Amino acid sequence: MKKNTKKIFSIIIPCYNGANTIRRAISSILEQSYNNFEVIIINDASTDDCLEIIKKLVSNDSRFKILNLKKNLGLSGARNSGLQSVRGKYVCFLDADDWWPSKKLEEYLKLFNEGYDLLYSNYTRVNAQTGKKKYIKVIRHIEYKDLLAYNPIPVSSAAFNSETIGIYKFKDILLAEDWVYWLDIFKMKPKSLGINKNYMFYSVSSGTLSSNKLKMACRAWSLFRSYHNFSFLRSIFLLVKYLIAGVRKRI
């Protein structure tokens, strides 16, 4: 009898010049208590030696697949390349500088078995320069209207059921592509749950977009005005809510 080789989880890791952090991300997957998964690592035309590091770490593990892009596609393009190859029922994202605790997949599977379509969790923001940490609690139940004001779902904390939601592609836009991604999915009104336990560590560097508050506020404003075409007053109202949410999770 042929053994069933279908994977339960598909984990997508985009990596661009992640030589300093990719070991930690991959190690957090290898240490998972639940191991029926496939991992698709997308080397997004890196110029450092992260590809060699990845190969050394996973070359003997058939659960890992490496996509080596010759042209840099950015986060959206790299993630979309991975989405084209998924075979698992549940799709997760893990950025190369983030990492998971060992029980994440095991606990997510229990909740998926209860009928949820999309899961996300509390997480710990870690300043890559200082090591300072802040624990962030997420809203247990959110709807599309809640997502209009700000994005409470870091990509590396989320997983969704590809059989009930389908495979959505990230839009190649100069806005917050992950924010728009969840907005597109929540239009379908998925059964979602914010898990009030820490299942992700989120690395924030002083030079990254997520740590640049002014630039992020400008992108939020552009999202409200140019993408959604909201009125000036509604955009002001949403921007205030966005800024308040940002203060709460600042390190």
KEKE-3310 file (N, C-alpha, C; in steps of 0.2 Angstrom, whole numbers, plus 5000, padded with zeros to 4 digits):
npx = (5004:5003:5011:5003:5008:5004:5005:5002:5004:5010:5024:5029:5044:5051:5066:5078:5094:5096:5106:5110:5100:5092:5096:5090:5076:5074:5078:5068:5058:5062:5062:5049:5035:5026:5027:5023:5024:5028:5041:5044:5056:5061:5073:5077:5085:5096:5111:5120:5127:5116:5110:5119:5120:5106:5106:5115:5109:5097:5098:5097:5085:5070:5058:5060:5060:5069:5067:5076:5077:5082:5080:5076:5061:5055:5045:5031:5031:5040:5034:5022:5028:5031:5018:5013:5017:5012:5007:5001:4987:4985:4991:5006:5015:5032:5043:5061:5068:5060:5054:5047:5039:5041:5029:5020:5014:5008:4998:4990:4985:4976:4966:4962:4956:4945:4937:4941:4945:4955:4969:4978:4990:4995:5010:5028:5037:5053:5067:5080:5092:5094:5088:5077:5061:5043:5027:5014:4996:4983:4967:4954:4943:4940:4934:4931:4929:4936:4949:4951:4956:4968:4982:4981:4987:5002:5011:5019:5013:5002:4990:4981:4967:4969:4959:4947:4947:4955:4969:4976:4984:4998:4996:5005:5010:5014:5011:5006:5008:5004:4994:4984:4982:4976:4965:4959:4956:4948:4936:4929:4923:4929:4930:4938:4951:4960:4973:4976:4990:5007:5014:5024:5039:5044:5055:5062:5070:5079:5081:5071:5055:5044:5048:5049:5040:5034:5035:5027:5015:5012:5010:4999:4990:4990:4985:4972:4967:4971:4970:4958:4950:4944:4934:4941:4939:4935:4946:4955:4950:4952:4966:4969:4965:4974:4986:4985:4984:4997:5005:5002:5009:5022:5040)
npy = (4994:5011:5024:5038:5053:5066:5083:5091:5105:5119:5128:5144:5153:5168:5174:5186:5191:5186:5180:5182:5178:5167:5154:5153:5155:5143:5133:5134:5129:5116:5111:5110:5102:5095:5087:5085:5092:5103:5114:5128:5137:5153:5160:5175:5181:5184:5192:5189:5176:5167:5157:5147:5144:5140:5128:5120:5118:5111:5102:5088:5085:5080:5087:5100:5113:5122:5137:5146:5161:5171:5184:5198:5199:5205:5205:5202:5196:5185:5178:5174:5166:5155:5152:5146:5133:5126:5112:5108:5107:5117:5134:5142:5157:5162:5174:5177:5183:5181:5169:5154:5147:5130:5123:5128:5123:5111:5116:5125:5116:5108:5118:5121:5109:5111:5118:5131:5144:5153:5157:5167:5174:5180:5188:5191:5206:5209:5219:5220:5226:5230:5220:5221:5217:5216:5211:5207:5207:5200:5204:5193:5190:5197:5207:5212:5226:5230:5228:5238:5249:5246:5234:5220:5208:5200:5193:5182:5176:5170:5158:5148:5139:5132:5125:5129:5143:5145:5149:5164:5177:5189:5206:5216:5230:5246:5248:5243:5227:5215:5219:5223:5210:5203:5210:5207:5193:5193:5198:5188:5183:5174:5160:5165:5166:5174:5169:5169:5166:5166:5163:5167:5175:5191:5200:5216:5228:5243:5249:5244:5244:5242:5247:5261:5273:5285:5283:5272:5277:5286:5277:5271:5281:5283:5271:5272:5283:5282:5268:5263:5274:5282:5295:5312:5315:5302:5296:5303:5299:5285:5285:5290:5280:5270:5276:5275:5262:5258:5265:5257:5245:5248:5246)
npz = (5000:4996:5004:5013:5008:5009:5015:5030:5034:5025:5025:5021:5018:5014:5009:5009:5009:5022:5030:5043:5051:5046:5051:5064:5061:5053:5062:5072:5066:5063:5076:5080:5088:5081:5066:5053:5039:5025:5019:5011:5005:4999:4991:4988:4977:4984:4990:4999:5009:5012:5005:5004:5017:5020:5012:5018:5030:5027:5017:5018:5021:5016:5017:5015:5002:4991:4983:4971:4967:4953:4950:4960:4968:4979:4994:4992:4979:4981:4991:4984:4974:4982:4986:4975:4975:4986:4995:5006:5018:5027:5027:5031:5035:5037:5041:5037:5048:5059:5072:5079:5094:5100:5101:5092:5079:5083:5092:5084:5074:5082:5084:5071:5069:5076:5067:5063:5050:5049:5058:5071:5082:5099:5101:5103:5102:5097:5099:5087:5089:5103:5110:5118:5123:5120:5124:5114:5114:5104:5096:5099:5091:5075:5062:5045:5045:5056:5052:5043:5050:5055:5055:5063:5062:5061:5048:5051:5061:5057:5050:5038:5031:5017:5009:5012:5012:5000:4989:4990:4982:4985:4983:4972:4977:4982:4996:5012:5010:5016:5025:5016:5010:5021:5021:5009:5011:5022:5017:5013:5025:5034:5047:5060:5072:5086:5095:5112:5116:5116:5101:5092:5088:5084:5075:5076:5067:5068:5056:5048:5039:5047:5059:5057:5061:5055:5041:5040:5045:5034:5024:5028:5027:5014:5010:5015:5008:4994:4990:4996:4993:5003:5011:5016:5029:5035:5033:5041:5054:5054:5053:5065:5074:5069:5073:5087:5089:5085:5095:5106:5104:5103:5105)
capx = (5000:5007:5010:5001:5013:5001:5007:4996:5006:5014:5027:5033:5049:5054:5073:5083:5100:5095:5111:5111:5094:5089:5097:5086:5070:5074:5079:5062:5053:5065:5061:5042:5033:5022:5032:5020:5024:5033:5044:5046:5061:5062:5079:5074:5091:5101:5118:5125:5128:5111:5108:5123:5118:5100:5107:5118:5104:5091:5099:5096:5078:5065:5052:5061:5061:5072:5066:5081:5075:5087:5078:5073:5054:5052:5041:5025:5033:5043:5028:5018:5031:5030:5011:5012:5020:5010:5003:4998:4980:4986:4997:5009:5021:5037:5049:5067:5070:5056:5054:5041:5040:5040:5022:5015:5010:5003:4992:4986:4981:4970:4961:4960:4952:4938:4933:4943:4948:4961:4972:4984:4991:4999:5017:5033:5041:5060:5071:5086:5098:5094:5085:5071:5055:5037:5022:5008:4990:4979:4960:4952:4938:4940:4930:4934:4928:4941:4955:4951:4959:4975:4983:4983:4989:5008:5011:5023:5009:4996:4990:4974:4965:4968:4954:4941:4949:4958:4975:4976:4991:4999:4996:5012:5008:5019:5007:5007:5005:5001:4988:4979:4981:4971:4958:4956:4954:4942:4930:4925:4921:4932:4930:4945:4952:4966:4975:4979:4996:5013:5016:5028:5043:5044:5061:5061:5076:5078:5081:5066:5049:5039:5050:5049:5033:5032:5034:5021:5009:5011:5008:4992:4986:4989:4980:4965:4965:4972:4968:4951:4946:4939:4934:4946:4937:4935:4954:4958:4947:4955:4973:4970:4965:4980:4992:4984:4986:5004:5008:5001:5014:5029:5045)
capy = (5000:5017:5028:5044:5058:5073:5087:5095:5112:5121:5134:5148:5157:5172:5176:5191:5193:5184:5176:5182:5176:5162:5148:5154:5153:5136:5129:5135:5124:5109:5110:5109:5095:5092:5088:5084:5099:5105:5121:5131:5143:5157:5164:5181:5184:5187:5194:5187:5168:5164:5151:5141:5142:5136:5122:5116:5116:5107:5097:5081:5084:5080:5091:5107:5114:5129:5141:5151:5166:5174:5191:5200:5200:5208:5201:5199:5191:5179:5174:5172:5160:5150:5150:5142:5127:5123:5105:5107:5110:5124:5137:5147:5161:5164:5178:5175:5186:5179:5162:5151:5142:5123:5120:5132:5119:5107:5120:5127:5110:5107:5123:5120:5104:5114:5122:5138:5145:5157:5158:5171:5173:5184:5188:5195:5210:5209:5224:5216:5229:5231:5214:5223:5214:5218:5205:5210:5203:5201:5203:5186:5190:5203:5207:5216:5233:5231:5228:5244:5254:5244:5227:5217:5201:5199:5188:5176:5173:5168:5152:5148:5133:5133:5121:5133:5150:5145:5152:5171:5180:5195:5211:5220:5237:5250:5250:5237:5222:5210:5222:5222:5203:5201:5213:5203:5187:5194:5200:5181:5182:5167:5159:5166:5166:5176:5165:5173:5163:5168:5158:5170:5181:5196:5204:5223:5232:5251:5251:5241:5248:5241:5251:5268:5275:5290:5280:5268:5281:5289:5272:5270:5287:5282:5265:5275:5288:5280:5261:5262:5280:5285:5303:5315:5314:5295:5294:5305:5295:5279:5286:5291:5273:5267:5278:5273:5255:5258:5266:5251:5239:5251:5244)
capz = (5000:4995:5010:5011:5009:5009:5021:5033:5034:5021:5028:5016:5021:5009:5012:5005:5013:5028:5033:5050:5055:5043:5055:5069:5058:5051:5068:5076:5062:5065:5083:5081:5091:5076:5060:5046:5036:5020:5020:5004:5006:4993:4991:4983:4973:4989:4988:5004:5008:5015:5001:5006:5024:5019:5009:5023:5036:5025:5011:5019:5024:5010:5019:5013:4995:4990:4976:4971:4962:4950:4950:4966:4967:4985:4999:4989:4974:4984:4994:4979:4971:4987:4986:4969:4976:4992:4994:5012:5019:5031:5025:5036:5033:5042:5038:5039:5054:5064:5074:5082:5099:5097:5101:5087:5074:5086:5095:5078:5072:5087:5083:5065:5069:5078:5062:5061:5044:5049:5065:5072:5089:5102:5099:5106:5097:5099:5095:5085:5091:5110:5113:5122:5121:5122:5123:5111:5114:5099:5097:5098:5085:5071:5056:5040:5047:5061:5048:5040:5053:5056:5054:5070:5061:5058:5044:5053:5066:5054:5046:5035:5028:5009:5006:5013:5009:4994:4989:4988:4980:4988:4978:4971:4978:4987:5002:5016:5006:5021:5027:5010:5010:5025:5020:5004:5014:5027:5013:5013:5032:5037:5054:5062:5080:5088:5100:5117:5118:5112:5096:5087:5090:5079:5076:5073:5067:5068:5049:5044:5038:5053:5065:5055:5062:5051:5035:5041:5045:5028:5020:5030:5025:5006:5009:5016:5003:4987:4989:4998:4991:5008:5012:5020:5037:5037:5033:5047:5059:5054:5055:5073:5077:5067:5077:5094:5089:5085:5101:5111:5103:5102:5110)
cpx = (5004:5006:5008:5006:5010:5003:5001:4998:5011:5017:5031:5037:5052:5061:5077:5088:5099:5100:5112:5105:5091:5090:5092:5079:5069:5074:5072:5057:5056:5063:5053:5040:5029:5026:5029:5019:5029:5035:5046:5050:5062:5068:5078:5081:5095:5108:5123:5125:5122:5109:5112:5121:5111:5102:5111:5114:5099:5092:5097:5089:5073:5059:5053:5062:5064:5070:5072:5080:5081:5086:5075:5066:5051:5048:5035:5027:5036:5038:5024:5021:5031:5023:5009:5013:5017:5006:5000:4991:4981:4992:4999:5014:5026:5043:5055:5070:5066:5057:5048:5044:5038:5033:5017:5011:5005:4997:4988:4982:4975:4965:4958:4955:4945:4934:4935:4946:4955:4963:4978:4985:4995:5006:5022:5037:5048:5064:5078:5092:5099:5092:5079:5065:5048:5032:5016:5002:4986:4971:4958:4947:4938:4936:4933:4934:4934:4948:4956:4956:4967:4976:4985:4986:4996:5008:5014:5019:5003:4996:4982:4973:4964:4962:4947:4941:4951:4965:4975:4983:4992:4999:5003:5010:5013:5015:5009:5004:5002:4995:4982:4978:4976:4964:4955:4953:4948:4936:4926:4922:4923:4931:4937:4945:4959:4967:4979:4985:5001:5015:5021:5033:5045:5050:5060:5068:5075:5078:5075:5059:5045:5042:5050:5042:5030:5030:5028:5015:5007:5008:5001:4988:4985:4985:4973:4962:4965:4969:4960:4946:4941:4940:4940:4945:4937:4942:4957:4956:4951:4963:4974:4970:4971:4986:4991:4986:4994:5008:5008:5007:5021:5034:5048)
cpy = (5006:5021:5035:5050:5065:5076:5090:5103:5113:5128:5138:5153:5161:5174:5180:5193:5192:5179:5176:5180:5169:5155:5148:5152:5146:5132:5129:5130:5117:5107:5109:5102:5092:5093:5085:5090:5099:5112:5123:5138:5146:5161:5169:5185:5187:5187:5192:5179:5164:5158:5146:5139:5138:5129:5117:5113:5111:5102:5090:5080:5085:5085:5098:5107:5121:5131:5146:5156:5170:5182:5193:5202:5204:5203:5198:5194:5185:5175:5171:5166:5154:5147:5145:5135:5123:5117:5104:5110:5116:5127:5142:5151:5162:5168:5176:5177:5184:5172:5161:5147:5135:5120:5123:5127:5114:5110:5122:5121:5108:5112:5123:5114:5105:5118:5129:5138:5148:5158:5163:5171:5179:5183:5192:5199:5210:5214:5220:5219:5229:5224:5215:5220:5217:5213:5209:5205:5205:5201:5196:5186:5197:5202:5212:5223:5235:5232:5234:5249:5253:5237:5224:5210:5201:5193:5181:5173:5169:5161:5151:5141:5135:5130:5125:5140:5150:5148:5159:5173:5187:5200:5215:5227:5240:5252:5244:5231:5216:5213:5221:5214:5200:5204:5209:5196:5188:5197:5194:5179:5175:5167:5160:5167:5169:5172:5169:5169:5166:5162:5161:5175:5185:5200:5210:5226:5239:5253:5248:5245:5248:5245:5259:5270:5280:5287:5276:5272:5284:5283:5270:5275:5285:5276:5268:5279:5285:5273:5261:5268:5282:5292:5305:5314:5307:5293:5296:5301:5288:5280:5287:5284:5269:5269:5276:5266:5254:5260:5260:5246:5242:5248:5250)
cpz = (5000:5001:5008:5013:5009:5016:5023:5033:5029:5024:5022:5020:5015:5013:5007:5010:5020:5032:5040:5054:5052:5047:5060:5067:5057:5057:5072:5072:5064:5072:5085:5083:5086:5069:5053:5042:5030:5021:5013:5006:5000:4994:4986:4981:4979:4987:4993:5004:5012:5011:5003:5013:5024:5017:5014:5029:5034:5020:5012:5022:5018:5011:5016:5005:4995:4983:4976:4965:4959:4950:4957:4965:4973:4989:4995:4984:4976:4987:4989:4975:4976:4987:4980:4970:4982:4990:5001:5013:5022:5029:5030:5033:5039:5039:5041:5045:5060:5066:5078:5088:5096:5097:5096:5083:5077:5089:5089:5075:5076:5085:5076:5065:5072:5073:5060:5054:5044:5057:5065:5079:5092:5100:5103:5101:5101:5095:5094:5088:5099:5113:5117:5119:5123:5119:5120:5111:5108:5101:5095:5092:5081:5065:5051:5042:5052:5057:5044:5043:5054:5055:5060:5069:5057:5054:5047:5059:5063:5050:5044:5032:5021:5006:5007:5011:5002:4994:4986:4987:4983:4982:4978:4971:4983:4993:5007:5013:5010:5023:5022:5009:5014:5024:5014:5007:5018:5024:5013:5020:5034:5044:5057:5070:5081:5095:5105:5120:5114:5107:5090:5090:5084:5079:5072:5073:5066:5061:5045:5044:5044:5059:5063:5055:5057:5044:5035:5041:5038:5023:5022:5027:5017:5005:5010:5010:4995:4985:4990:4995:4997:5008:5016:5027:5039:5037:5039:5053:5060:5055:5062:5076:5075:5072:5084:5094:5089:5091:5106:5110:5102:5107:5113)
residu = (MET:LYS:LYS:ASN:THR:LYS:LYS:ILE:PHE:SER:ILE:ILE:ILE:PRO:CYS:TYR:ASN:GLY:ALA:ASN:THR:ILE:ARG:ARG:ALA:ILE:SER:SER:ILE:LEU:GLU:GLN:SER:TYR:ASN:ASN:PHE:GLU:VAL:ILE:ILE:ILE:ASN:ASP:ALA:SER:THR:ASP:ASP:CYS:LEU:GLU:ILE:ILE:LYS:LYS:LEU:VAL:SER:ASN:ASP:SER:ARG:PHE:LYS:ILE:LEU:ASN:LEU:LYS:LYS:ASN:LEU:GLY:LEU:SER:GLY:ALA:ARG:ASN:SER:GLY:LEU:GLN:SER:VAL:ARG:GLY:LYS:TYR:VAL:CYS:PHE:LEU:ASP:ALA:ASP:ASP:TRP:TRP:PRO:SER:LYS:LYS:LEU:GLU:GLU:TYR:LEU:LYS:LEU:PHE:ASN:GLU:GLY:TYR:ASP:LEU:LEU:TYR:SER:ASN:TYR:THR:ARG:VAL:ASN:ALA:GLN:THR:GLY:LYS:LYS:LYS:TYR:ILE:LYS:VAL:ILE:ARG:HIS:ILE:GLU:TYR:LYS:ASP:LEU:LEU:ALA:TYR:ASN:PRO:ILE:PRO:VAL:SER:SER:ALA:ALA:PHE:ASN:SER:GLU:THR:ILE:GLY:ILE:TYR:LYS:PHE:LYS:ASP:ILE:LEU:LEU:ALA:GLU:ASP:TRP:VAL:TYR:TRP:LEU:ASP:ILE:PHE:LYS:MET:LYS:PRO:LYS:SER:LEU:GLY:ILE:ASN:LYS:ASN:TYR:MET:PHE:TYR:SER:VAL:SER:SER:GLY:THR:LEU:SER:SER:ASN:LYS:LEU:LYS:MET:ALA:CYS:ARG:ALA:TRP:SER:LEU:PHE:ARG:SER:TYR:HIS:ASN:PHE:SER:PHE:LEU:ARG:SER:ILE:PHE:LEU:LEU:VAL:LYS:TYR:LEU:ILE:ALA:GLY:VAL:ARG:LYS:ARG:ILE)
# end
